[in-house]
Amino acid sequence: MITVTPNTQQMYFKGTNVTISSVIARLEFTAPKDGKSIQVAPSYYEDLAAYEAGNNTISITGVEGFLTDAKTYSLSNGDDPETWKAQTIQVAHDEVKADLEALGYTVVISGL
């Protein structure tokens, strides 16, 4: 689970002008058997209470480059598998966090 907060950008509920101050993302990931990558797909919720209540996910817009679909991350660092990142849920969270922080968001990982 990650909390994403914009620093200067505005996030909106899709199809509206209603701003969102932060979102919670629950990550789903797959780990192909070759060990060279992971695919991560976020599901966004208005807040932790909405997630815990089983509410529907939300759609957001207004954010250039924001991860809204599944993305594949390469874990290999050369040909030696000993140097590859592990195919773990922690690495999945770290990769998404790095992506979003590079776009200027504040990201906090919690509740793996």
N, CA, C and O atoms as a printed pandas DataFrame, in Angstrom:
     atom_number atom_name residue_name chain_id  residue_number  x_coord  y_coord  z_coord
0              1         N          MET        A               1    0.853   -1.166    0.000
1              2        CA          MET        A               1    0.000    0.000    0.000
2              3         C          MET        A               1    0.905    1.236    0.000
3              4         O          MET        A               1    1.903    1.297    0.717
4              5         N          ILE        A               2    0.532    2.205   -0.812
5              6        CA          ILE        A               2    1.269    3.469   -0.814
6              7         C          ILE        A               2    0.277    4.631   -0.736
7              8         O          ILE        A               2   -0.858    4.542   -1.203
8              9         N          THR        A               3    0.742    5.709   -0.135
9             10        CA          THR        A               3   -0.013    6.958   -0.129
10            11         C          THR        A               3    0.716    7.917   -1.047
11            12         O          THR        A               3    1.924    8.112   -0.920
12            13         N          VAL        A               4   -0.023    8.519   -1.977
13            14        CA          VAL        A               4    0.555    9.428   -2.961
14            15         C          VAL        A               4   -0.058   10.808   -2.751
15            16         O          VAL        A               4   -1.278   10.971   -2.764
16            17         N          THR        A               5    0.815   11.800   -2.558
17            18        CA          THR        A               5    0.373   13.172   -2.354
18            19         C          THR        A               5    1.067   14.064   -3.372
19            20         O          THR        A               5    2.291   14.026   -3.491
20            21         N          PRO        A               6    0.308   14.862   -4.106
21            22        CA          PRO        A               6    0.944   15.775   -5.058
22            23         C          PRO        A               6    1.619   16.929   -4.316
23            24         O          PRO        A               6    1.147   17.370   -3.268
24            25         N          ASN        A               7    2.717   17.402   -4.870
25            26        CA          ASN        A               7    3.401   18.556   -4.285
26            27         C          ASN        A               7    2.893   19.843   -4.912
27            28         O          ASN        A               7    2.423   20.729   -4.199
28            29         N          THR        A               8    2.976   19.963   -6.227
29            30        CA          THR        A               8    2.484   21.159   -6.909
30            31         C          THR        A               8    1.399   20.831   -7.917
31            32         O          THR        A               8    0.666   21.724   -8.341
32            33         N          GLN        A               9    1.279   19.572   -8.309
33            34        CA          GLN        A               9    0.290   19.153   -9.287
34            35         C          GLN        A               9   -1.095   19.096   -8.649
35            36         O          GLN        A               9   -1.226   19.123   -7.425
36            37         N          GLN        A              10   -2.107   19.018   -9.471
37            38        CA          GLN        A              10   -3.474   18.796   -9.005
38            39         C          GLN        A              10   -3.948   17.450   -9.527
39            40         O          GLN        A              10   -3.743   17.125  -10.697
40            41         N          MET        A              11   -4.578   16.672   -8.665
41            42        CA          MET        A              11   -5.220   15.423   -9.075
42            43         C          MET        A              11   -6.726   15.646   -9.005
43            44         O          MET        A              11   -7.223   16.350   -8.126
44            45         N          TYR        A              12   -7.445   15.033   -9.947
45            46        CA          TYR        A              12   -8.896   15.189  -10.005
46            47         C          TYR        A              12   -9.560   13.830  -10.128
47            48         O          TYR        A              12   -9.003   12.904  -10.717
48            49         N          PHE        A              13  -10.764   13.719   -9.563
49            50        CA          PHE        A              13  -11.587   12.564   -9.864
50            51         C          PHE        A              13  -11.886   12.627  -11.352
51            52         O          PHE        A              13  -12.286   13.677  -11.856
52            53         N          LYS        A              14  -11.702   11.532  -12.057
53            54        CA          LYS        A              14  -11.886   11.513  -13.503
54            55         C          LYS        A              14  -13.280   12.026  -13.887
55            56         O          LYS        A              14  -14.294   11.621  -13.319
56            57         N          GLY        A              15  -13.290   12.928  -14.869
57            58        CA          GLY        A              15  -14.540   13.478  -15.377
58            59         C          GLY        A              15  -15.103   14.616  -14.551
59            60         O          GLY        A              15  -16.225   15.061  -14.791
60            61         N          THR        A              16  -14.323   15.101  -13.561
61            62        CA          THR        A              16  -14.804   16.197  -12.714
62            63         C          THR        A              16  -13.706   17.241  -12.543
63            64         O          THR        A              16  -12.584   17.072  -13.020
64            65         N          ASN        A              17  -14.053   18.318  -11.856
65            66        CA          ASN        A              17  -13.075   19.326  -11.438
66            67         C          ASN        A              17  -12.814   19.230   -9.941
67            68         O          ASN        A              17  -12.261   20.156   -9.347
68            69         N          VAL        A              18  -13.207   18.121   -9.329
69            70        CA          VAL        A              18  -13.043   17.916   -7.895
70            71         C          VAL        A              18  -11.619   17.431   -7.627
71            72         O          VAL        A              18  -11.213   16.372   -8.107
72            73         N          THR        A              19  -10.869   18.212   -6.859
73            74        CA          THR        A              19   -9.472   17.853   -6.586
74            75         C          THR        A              19   -9.385   16.793   -5.493
75            76         O          THR        A              19  -10.273   16.651   -4.652
76            77         N          ILE        A              20   -8.291   16.066   -5.542
77            78        CA          ILE        A              20   -7.990   15.026   -4.563
78            79         C          ILE        A              20   -6.673   15.410   -3.905
79            80         O          ILE        A              20   -5.688   15.663   -4.599
80            81         N          SER        A              21   -6.639   15.457   -2.587
81            82        CA          SER        A              21   -5.416   15.871   -1.903
82            83         C          SER        A              21   -4.382   14.751   -1.822
83            84         O          SER        A              21   -3.182   15.023   -1.786
84            85         N          SER        A              22   -4.832   13.493   -1.794
85            86        CA          SER        A              22   -3.932   12.342   -1.817
86            87         C          SER        A              22   -4.763   11.113   -2.149
87            88         O          SER        A              22   -5.992   11.145   -2.079
88            89         N          VAL        A              23   -4.086   10.032   -2.509
89            90        CA          VAL        A              23   -4.754    8.766   -2.785
90            91         C          VAL        A              23   -3.969    7.634   -2.140
91            92         O          VAL        A              23   -2.781    7.757   -1.841
92            93         N          ILE        A              24   -4.668    6.537   -1.938
93            94        CA          ILE        A              24   -4.053    5.296   -1.476
94            95         C          ILE        A              24   -4.018    4.360   -2.677
95            96         O          ILE        A              24   -5.001    4.251   -3.410
96            97         N          ALA        A              25   -2.901    3.692   -2.877
97            98        CA          ALA        A              25   -2.805    2.720   -3.966
98            99         C          ALA        A              25   -2.446    1.357   -3.392
99           100         O          ALA        A              25   -1.507    1.214   -2.609
100          101         N          ARG        A              26   -3.210    0.378   -3.802
101          102        CA          ARG        A              26   -2.911   -1.016   -3.499
102          103         C          ARG        A              26   -2.301   -1.592   -4.765
103          104         O          ARG        A              26   -2.867   -1.438   -5.847
104          105         N          LEU        A              27   -1.155   -2.253   -4.648
105          106        CA          LEU        A              27   -0.441   -2.745   -5.818
106          107         C          LEU        A              27   -0.637   -4.248   -5.995
107          108         O          LEU        A              27   -0.581   -5.023   -5.041
108          109         N          GLU        A              28   -0.866   -4.626   -7.238
109          110        CA          GLU        A              28   -0.925   -6.035   -7.617
110          111         C          GLU        A              28    0.286   -6.261   -8.518
111          112         O          GLU        A              28    0.592   -5.423   -9.366
112          113         N          PHE        A              29    0.970   -7.379   -8.342
113          114        CA          PHE        A              29    2.119   -7.601   -9.215
114          115         C          PHE        A              29    2.242   -9.053   -9.632
115          116         O          PHE        A              29    1.762   -9.962   -8.955
116          117         N          THR        A              30    2.908   -9.249  -10.782
117          118        CA          THR        A              30    3.225  -10.584  -11.267
118          119         C          THR        A              30    4.733  -10.686  -11.412
119          120         O          THR        A              30    5.417   -9.699  -11.684
120          121         N          ALA        A              31    5.228  -11.876  -11.228
121          122        CA          ALA        A              31    6.658  -12.131  -11.289
122          123         C          ALA        A              31    6.914  -13.241  -12.310
123          124         O          ALA        A              31    6.825  -14.421  -11.971
124          125         N          PRO        A              32    7.231  -12.875  -13.562
125          126        CA          PRO        A              32    7.494  -13.888  -14.580
126          127         C          PRO        A              32    8.615  -14.848  -14.153
127          128         O          PRO        A              32    9.526  -14.471  -13.416
128          129         N          LYS        A              33    8.527  -16.074  -14.626
129          130        CA          LYS        A              33    9.468  -17.109  -14.173
130          131         C          LYS        A              33   10.908  -16.878  -14.594
131          132         O          LYS        A              33   11.810  -17.504  -14.038
132          133         N          ASP        A              34   11.157  -15.988  -15.571
133          134        CA          ASP        A              34   12.549  -15.736  -15.969
134          135         C          ASP        A              34   13.309  -14.909  -14.939
135          136         O          ASP        A              34   14.536  -14.838  -14.991
136          137         N          GLY        A              35   12.598  -14.283  -14.003
137          138        CA          GLY        A              35   13.243  -13.525  -12.933
138          139         C          GLY        A              35   13.765  -12.161  -13.328
139          140         O          GLY        A              35   14.373  -11.478  -12.504
140          141         N          LYS        A              36   13.547  -11.740  -14.570
141          142        CA          LYS        A              36   14.135  -10.492  -15.071
142          143         C          LYS        A              36   13.246   -9.270  -14.928
143          144         O          LYS        A              36   13.699   -8.153  -15.179
144          145         N          SER        A              37   11.986   -9.451  -14.529
145          146        CA          SER        A              37   11.082   -8.310  -14.476
146          147         C          SER        A              37    9.945   -8.577  -13.499
147          148         O          SER        A              37    9.757   -9.696  -13.023
148          149         N          ILE        A              38    9.199   -7.525  -13.217
149          150        CA          ILE        A              38    7.925   -7.639  -12.524
150          151         C          ILE        A              38    6.956   -6.701  -13.222
151          152         O          ILE        A              38    7.360   -5.687  -13.790
152          153         N          GLN        A              39    5.689   -7.039  -13.176
153          154        CA          GLN        A              39    4.663   -6.156  -13.705
154          155         C          GLN        A              39    3.808   -5.716  -12.523
155          156         O          GLN        A              39    3.343   -6.538  -11.733
156          157         N          VAL        A              40    3.609   -4.392  -12.417
157          158        CA          VAL        A              40    2.889   -3.829  -11.281
158          159         C          VAL        A              40    1.675   -3.054  -11.784
159          160         O          VAL        A              40    1.776   -2.255  -12.714
160          161         N          ALA        A              41    0.522   -3.303  -11.154
161          162        CA          ALA        A              41   -0.714   -2.596  -11.508
162          163         C          ALA        A              41   -1.295   -1.978  -10.240
163          164         O          ALA        A              41   -1.612   -2.699   -9.294
164          165         N          PRO        A              42   -1.438   -0.647  -10.205
165          166        CA          PRO        A              42   -2.014   -0.003   -9.026
166          167         C          PRO        A              42   -3.537    0.081   -9.104
167          168         O          PRO        A              42   -4.112    0.225  -10.183
168          169         N          SER        A              43   -4.165   -0.009   -7.961
169          170        CA          SER        A              43   -5.592    0.282   -7.821
170          171         C          SER        A              43   -5.687    1.415   -6.813
171          172         O          SER        A              43   -5.140    1.321   -5.715
172          173         N          TYR        A              44   -6.378    2.485   -7.181
173          174        CA          TYR        A              44   -6.423    3.685   -6.345
174          175         C          TYR        A              44   -7.735    3.791   -5.580
175          176         O          TYR        A              44   -8.806    3.465   -6.093
176          177         N          TYR        A              45   -7.626    4.252   -4.350
177          178        CA          TYR        A              45   -8.759    4.468   -3.463
178          179         C          TYR        A              45   -8.666    5.879   -2.896
179          180         O          TYR        A              45   -7.583    6.455   -2.786
180          181         N          GLU        A              46   -9.828    6.423   -2.537
181          182        CA          GLU        A              46   -9.862    7.788   -2.017
182          183         C          GLU        A              46   -9.039    7.917   -0.733
183          184         O          GLU        A              46   -8.362    8.924   -0.522
184          185         N          ASP        A              47   -9.100    6.908    0.108
185          186        CA          ASP        A              47   -8.324    6.911    1.348
186          187         C          ASP        A              47   -8.309    5.484    1.909
187          188         O          ASP        A              47   -8.908    4.574    1.336
188          189         N          LEU        A              48   -7.619    5.306    3.030
189          190        CA          LEU        A              48   -7.496    3.983    3.624
190          191         C          LEU        A              48   -8.852    3.440    4.071
191          192         O          LEU        A              48   -9.117    2.246    3.932
192          193         N          ALA        A              49   -9.700    4.296    4.601
193          194        CA          ALA        A              49  -11.026    3.854    5.033
194          195         C          ALA        A              49  -11.829    3.305    3.852
195          196         O          ALA        A              49  -12.535    2.306    3.990
196          197         N          ALA        A              50  -11.722    3.951    2.703
197          198        CA          ALA        A              50  -12.427    3.482    1.504
198          199         C          ALA        A              50  -11.909    2.112    1.082
199          200         O          ALA        A              50  -12.697    1.244    0.706
200          201         N          TYR        A              51  -10.602    1.907    1.138
201          202        CA          TYR        A              51  -10.022    0.601    0.807
202          203         C          TYR        A              51  -10.522   -0.463    1.782
203          204         O          TYR        A              51  -10.987   -1.527    1.375
204          205         N          GLU        A              52  -10.417   -0.156    3.088
205          206        CA          GLU        A              52  -10.801   -1.126    4.103
206          207         C          GLU        A              52  -12.295   -1.453    4.062
207          208         O          GLU        A              52  -12.699   -2.554    4.439
208          209         N          ALA        A              53  -13.111   -0.509    3.609
209          210        CA          ALA        A              53  -14.550   -0.730    3.501
210          211         C          ALA        A              53  -14.920   -1.510    2.242
211          212         O          ALA        A              53  -16.076   -1.894    2.064
212          213         N          GLY        A              54  -13.942   -1.743    1.371
213          214        CA          GLY        A              54  -14.207   -2.464    0.135
214          215         C          GLY        A              54  -14.861   -1.602   -0.931
215          216         O          GLY        A              54  -15.493   -2.120   -1.852
216          217         N          ASN        A              55  -14.710   -0.285   -0.810
217          218        CA          ASN        A              55  -15.283    0.622   -1.813
218          219         C          ASN        A              55  -14.640    0.387   -3.173
219          220         O          ASN        A              55  -13.564   -0.203   -3.269
220          221         N          ASN        A              56  -15.299    0.848   -4.210
221          222        CA          ASN        A              56  -14.758    0.759   -5.558
222          223         C          ASN        A              56  -13.501    1.604   -5.691
223          224         O          ASN        A              56  -13.306    2.572   -4.955
224          225         N          THR        A              57  -12.667    1.232   -6.625
225          226        CA          THR        A              57  -11.487    2.037   -6.910
226          227         C          THR        A              57  -11.931    3.344   -7.561
227          228         O          THR        A              57  -13.056    3.463   -8.046
228          229         N          ILE        A              58  -11.030    4.315   -7.560
229          230        CA          ILE        A              58  -11.333    5.595   -8.195
230          231         C          ILE        A              58  -10.445    5.770   -9.422
231          232         O          ILE        A              58   -9.364    5.189   -9.517
232          233         N          SER        A              59  -10.923    6.578  -10.349
233          234        CA          SER        A              59  -10.134    6.961  -11.516
234          235         C          SER        A              59   -9.706    8.403  -11.326
235          236         O          SER        A              59  -10.491    9.241  -10.883
236          237         N          ILE        A              60   -8.462    8.685  -11.663
237          238        CA          ILE        A              60   -7.934   10.035  -11.499
238          239         C          ILE        A              60   -7.409   10.554  -12.826
239          240         O          ILE        A              60   -6.998    9.781  -13.691
240          241         N          THR        A              61   -7.428   11.858  -12.976
241          242        CA          THR        A              61   -6.907   12.503  -14.179
242          243         C          THR        A              61   -6.147   13.750  -13.776
243          244         O          THR        A              61   -6.066   14.103  -12.600
244          245         N          GLY        A              62   -5.587   14.414  -14.788
245          246        CA          GLY        A              62   -4.918   15.682  -14.558
246          247         C          GLY        A              62   -3.465   15.547  -14.169
247          248         O          GLY        A              62   -2.836   16.522  -13.759
248          249         N          VAL        A              63   -2.923   14.345  -14.293
249          250        CA          VAL        A              63   -1.570   14.109  -13.827
250          251         C          VAL        A              63   -0.736   13.535  -14.966
251          252         O          VAL        A              63   -0.918   12.381  -15.353
252          253         N          GLU        A              64    0.159   14.324  -15.490
253          254        CA          GLU        A              64    1.019   13.881  -16.586
254          255         C          GLU        A              64    1.958   12.783  -16.112
255          256         O          GLU        A              64    2.700   12.973  -15.149
256          257         N          GLY        A              65    1.930   11.634  -16.783
257          258        CA          GLY        A              65    2.858   10.555  -16.473
258          259         C          GLY        A              65    2.504    9.709  -15.273
259          260         O          GLY        A              65    3.244    8.784  -14.939
260          261         N          PHE        A              66    1.388    9.998  -14.610
261          262        CA          PHE        A              66    1.013    9.265  -13.407
262          263         C          PHE        A              66    0.702    7.820  -13.761
263          264         O          PHE        A              66    0.025    7.560  -14.756
264          265         N          LEU        A              67    1.181    6.891  -12.972
265          266        CA          LEU        A              67    1.002    5.465  -13.231
266          267         C          LEU        A              67   -0.444    5.058  -12.964
267          268         O          LEU        A              67   -0.859    4.946  -11.811
268          269         N          THR        A              68   -1.212    4.835  -14.038
269          270        CA          THR        A              68   -2.607    4.411  -13.878
270          271         C          THR        A              68   -2.850    3.014  -14.438
271          272         O          THR        A              68   -3.882    2.413  -14.138
272          273         N          ASP        A              69   -1.947    2.486  -15.229
273          274        CA          ASP        A              69   -2.078    1.144  -15.799
274          275         C          ASP        A              69   -0.901    0.293  -15.348
275          276         O          ASP        A              69    0.047    0.793  -14.742
276          277         N          ALA        A              70   -0.974   -0.982  -15.647
277          278        CA          ALA        A              70    0.124   -1.882  -15.305
278          279         C          ALA        A              70    1.399   -1.449  -16.027
279          280         O          ALA        A              70    1.359   -0.990  -17.169
280          281         N          LYS        A              71    2.519   -1.604  -15.346
281          282        CA          LYS        A              71    3.816   -1.250  -15.919
282          283         C          LYS        A              71    4.799   -2.372  -15.609
283          284         O          LYS        A              71    4.785   -2.944  -14.519
284          285         N          THR        A              72    5.646   -2.676  -16.578
285          286        CA          THR        A              72    6.680   -3.689  -16.391
286          287         C          THR        A              72    7.988   -3.009  -16.031
287          288         O          THR        A              72    8.422   -2.070  -16.699
288          289         N          TYR        A              73    8.608   -3.496  -14.968
289          290        CA          TYR        A              73    9.902   -2.978  -14.517
290          291         C          TYR        A              73   10.963   -4.043  -14.732
291          292         O          TYR        A              73   10.780   -5.203  -14.363
292          293         N          SER        A              74   12.069   -3.640  -15.329
293          294        CA          SER        A              74   13.196   -4.552  -15.512
294          295         C          SER        A              74   13.951   -4.665  -14.195
295          296         O          SER        A              74   14.227   -3.659  -13.540
296          297         N          LEU        A              75   14.279   -5.875  -13.816
297          298        CA          LEU        A              75   15.025   -6.111  -12.589
298          299         C          LEU        A              75   16.453   -6.543  -12.866
299          300         O          LEU        A              75   17.280   -6.584  -11.955
300          301         N          SER        A              76   16.746   -6.865  -14.115
301          302        CA          SER        A              76   18.078   -7.372  -14.441
302          303         C          SER        A              76   19.073   -6.231  -14.537
303          304         O          SER        A              76   18.767   -5.137  -15.012
304          305         N          ASN        A              77   20.254   -6.524  -14.077
305          306        CA          ASN        A              77   21.370   -5.580  -14.134
306          307         C          ASN        A              77   22.521   -6.336  -14.785
307          308         O          ASN        A              77   23.484   -6.730  -14.127
308          309         N          GLY        A              78   22.394   -6.529  -16.095
309          310        CA          GLY        A              78   23.377   -7.338  -16.797
310          311         C          GLY        A              78   22.907   -8.773  -16.924
311          312         O          GLY        A              78   21.726   -9.068  -16.742
312          313         N          ASP        A              79   23.837   -9.667  -17.237
313          314        CA          ASP        A              79   23.487  -11.062  -17.501
314          315         C          ASP        A              79   23.552  -11.965  -16.271
315          316         O          ASP        A              79   23.059  -13.092  -16.308
316          317         N          ASP        A              80   24.146  -11.489  -15.198
317          318        CA          ASP        A              80   24.332  -12.323  -14.017
318          319         C          ASP        A              80   23.114  -12.222  -13.089
319          320         O          ASP        A              80   22.887  -11.175  -12.483
320          321         N          PRO        A              81   22.331  -13.300  -12.976
321          322        CA          PRO        A              81   21.138  -13.263  -12.113
322          323         C          PRO        A              81   21.440  -12.866  -10.667
323          324         O          PRO        A              81   20.557  -12.378   -9.962
324          325         N          GLU        A              82   22.663  -13.070  -10.228
325          326        CA          GLU        A              82   23.033  -12.703   -8.856
326          327         C          GLU        A              82   22.949  -11.184   -8.637
327          328         O          GLU        A              82   22.846  -10.728   -7.498
328          329         N          THR        A              83   22.991  -10.415   -9.707
329          330        CA          THR        A              83   22.946   -8.950   -9.581
330          331         C          THR        A              83   21.539   -8.385   -9.776
331          332         O          THR        A              83   21.340   -7.178   -9.636
332          333         N          TRP        A              84   20.574   -9.224  -10.091
333          334        CA          TRP        A              84   19.209   -8.758  -10.347
334          335         C          TRP        A              84   18.512   -8.416   -9.038
335          336         O          TRP        A              84   18.809   -8.994   -7.993
336          337         N          LYS        A              85   17.581   -7.468   -9.109
337          338        CA          LYS        A              85   16.733   -7.181   -7.957
338          339         C          LYS        A              85   15.791   -8.366   -7.772
339          340         O          LYS        A              85   15.456   -9.069   -8.725
340          341         N          ALA        A              86   15.379   -8.569   -6.541
341          342        CA          ALA        A              86   14.460   -9.681   -6.234
342          343         C          ALA        A              86   13.060   -9.375   -6.740
343          344         O          ALA        A              86   12.660   -8.214   -6.815
344          345         N          GLN        A              87   12.323  -10.411   -7.082
345          346        CA          GLN        A              87   10.923  -10.275   -7.500
346          347         C          GLN        A              87   10.051  -10.320   -6.248
347          348         O          GLN        A              87    9.426  -11.337   -5.948
348          349         N          THR        A              88   10.021   -9.207   -5.526
349          350        CA          THR        A              88    9.269   -9.160   -4.274
350          351         C          THR        A              88    8.271   -8.012   -4.288
351          352         O          THR        A              88    8.369   -7.090   -5.099
352          353         N          ILE        A              89    7.319   -8.085   -3.383
353          354        CA          ILE        A              89    6.345   -7.006   -3.253
354          355         C          ILE        A              89    7.042   -5.723   -2.792
355          356         O          ILE        A              89    6.614   -4.626   -3.151
356          357         N          GLN        A              90    8.109   -5.851   -2.003
357          358        CA          GLN        A              90    8.859   -4.658   -1.574
358          359         C          GLN        A              90    9.486   -3.965   -2.779
359          360         O          GLN        A              90    9.422   -2.741   -2.893
360          361         N          VAL        A              91   10.088   -4.733   -3.671
361          362        CA          VAL        A              91   10.695   -4.142   -4.871
362          363         C          VAL        A              91    9.617   -3.504   -5.744
363          364         O          VAL        A              91    9.841   -2.435   -6.312
364          365         N          ALA        A              92    8.456   -4.141   -5.860
365          366        CA          ALA        A              92    7.362   -3.552   -6.633
366          367         C          ALA        A              92    6.987   -2.185   -6.066
367          368         O          ALA        A              92    6.821   -1.226   -6.820
368          369         N          HIS        A              93    6.853   -2.091   -4.763
369          370        CA          HIS        A              93    6.534   -0.809   -4.124
370          371         C          HIS        A              93    7.657    0.205   -4.327
371          372         O          HIS        A              93    7.398    1.375   -4.609
372          373         N          ASP        A              94    8.896   -0.243   -4.185
373          374        CA          ASP        A              94   10.033    0.667   -4.360
374          375         C          ASP        A              94   10.092    1.238   -5.779
375          376         O          ASP        A              94   10.386    2.419   -5.961
376          377         N          GLU        A              95    9.814    0.404   -6.782
377          378        CA          GLU        A              95    9.855    0.855   -8.180
378          379         C          GLU        A              95    8.759    1.896   -8.455
379          380         O          GLU        A              95    9.017    2.919   -9.089
380          381         N          VAL        A              96    7.547    1.630   -7.981
381          382        CA          VAL        A              96    6.448    2.578   -8.177
382          383         C          VAL        A              96    6.741    3.869   -7.427
383          384         O          VAL        A              96    6.505    4.959   -7.948
384          385         N          LYS        A              97    7.250    3.753   -6.216
385          386        CA          LYS        A              97    7.602    4.937   -5.414
386          387         C          LYS        A              97    8.626    5.797   -6.152
387          388         O          LYS        A              97    8.475    7.016   -6.224
388          389         N          ALA        A              98    9.653    5.176   -6.693
389          390        CA          ALA        A              98   10.685    5.917   -7.426
390          391         C          ALA        A              98   10.099    6.622   -8.644
391          392         O          ALA        A              98   10.436    7.774   -8.920
392          393         N          ASP        A              99    9.223    5.932   -9.373
393          394        CA          ASP        A              99    8.566    6.540  -10.542
394          395         C          ASP        A              99    7.783    7.785  -10.149
395          396         O          ASP        A              99    7.928    8.840  -10.767
396          397         N          LEU        A             100    6.952    7.657   -9.119
397          398        CA          LEU        A             100    6.092    8.765   -8.721
398          399         C          LEU        A             100    6.885    9.913   -8.104
399          400         O          LEU        A             100    6.554   11.080   -8.314
400          401         N          GLU        A             101    7.918    9.591   -7.352
401          402        CA          GLU        A             101    8.757   10.655   -6.786
402          403         C          GLU        A             101    9.496   11.414   -7.882
403          404         O          GLU        A             101    9.703   12.622   -7.769
404          405         N          ALA        A             102    9.893   10.714   -8.942
405          406        CA          ALA        A             102   10.551   11.378  -10.068
406          407         C          ALA        A             102    9.611   12.361  -10.752
407          408         O          ALA        A             102   10.066   13.312  -11.388
408          409         N          LEU        A             103    8.295   12.139  -10.627
409          410        CA          LEU        A             103    7.304   13.047  -11.193
410          411         C          LEU        A             103    6.940   14.180  -10.237
411          412         O          LEU        A             103    6.143   15.051  -10.582
412          413         N          GLY        A             104    7.527   14.171   -9.028
413          414        CA          GLY        A             104    7.300   15.252   -8.082
414          415         C          GLY        A             104    6.277   14.969   -7.001
415          416         O          GLY        A             104    5.801   15.902   -6.353
416          417         N          TYR        A             105    5.926   13.712   -6.786
417          418        CA          TYR        A             105    4.957   13.366   -5.744
418          419         C          TYR        A             105    5.676   12.955   -4.474
419          420         O          TYR        A             105    6.830   12.529   -4.510
420          421         N          THR        A             106    4.995   13.084   -3.371
421          422        CA          THR        A             106    5.461   12.520   -2.107
422          423         C          THR        A             106    4.788   11.168   -1.968
423          424         O          THR        A             106    3.567   11.059   -2.076
424          425         N          VAL        A             107    5.594   10.133   -1.727
425          426        CA          VAL        A             107    5.072    8.769   -1.668
426          427         C          VAL        A             107    5.544    8.109   -0.379
427          428         O          VAL        A             107    6.729    8.136   -0.045
428          429         N          VAL        A             108    4.593    7.515    0.336
429          430        CA          VAL        A             108    4.907    6.804    1.574
430          431         C          VAL        A             108    4.418    5.370    1.411
431          432         O          VAL        A             108    3.251    5.132    1.100
432          433         N          ILE        A             109    5.326    4.416    1.626
433          434        CA          ILE        A             109    4.983    2.995    1.572
434          435         C          ILE        A             109    4.564    2.553    2.962
435          436         O          ILE        A             109    5.229    2.869    3.948
436          437         N          SER        A             110    3.454    1.816    3.040
437          438        CA          SER        A             110    3.011    1.285    4.322
438          439         C          SER        A             110    2.196    0.019    4.079
439          440         O          SER        A             110    1.659   -0.178    2.989
440          441         N          GLY        A             111    2.109   -0.801    5.051
441          442        CA          GLY        A             111    1.229   -1.951    4.997
442          443         C          GLY        A             111    1.486   -2.911    3.857
443          444         O          GLY        A             111    0.560   -3.263    3.125
444          445         N          LEU        A             112    2.744   -3.350    3.689
445          446        CA          LEU        A             112    3.034   -4.313    2.630
446          447         C          LEU        A             112    2.287   -5.543    2.871
447          448         O          LEU        A             112    2.389   -6.490    2.091
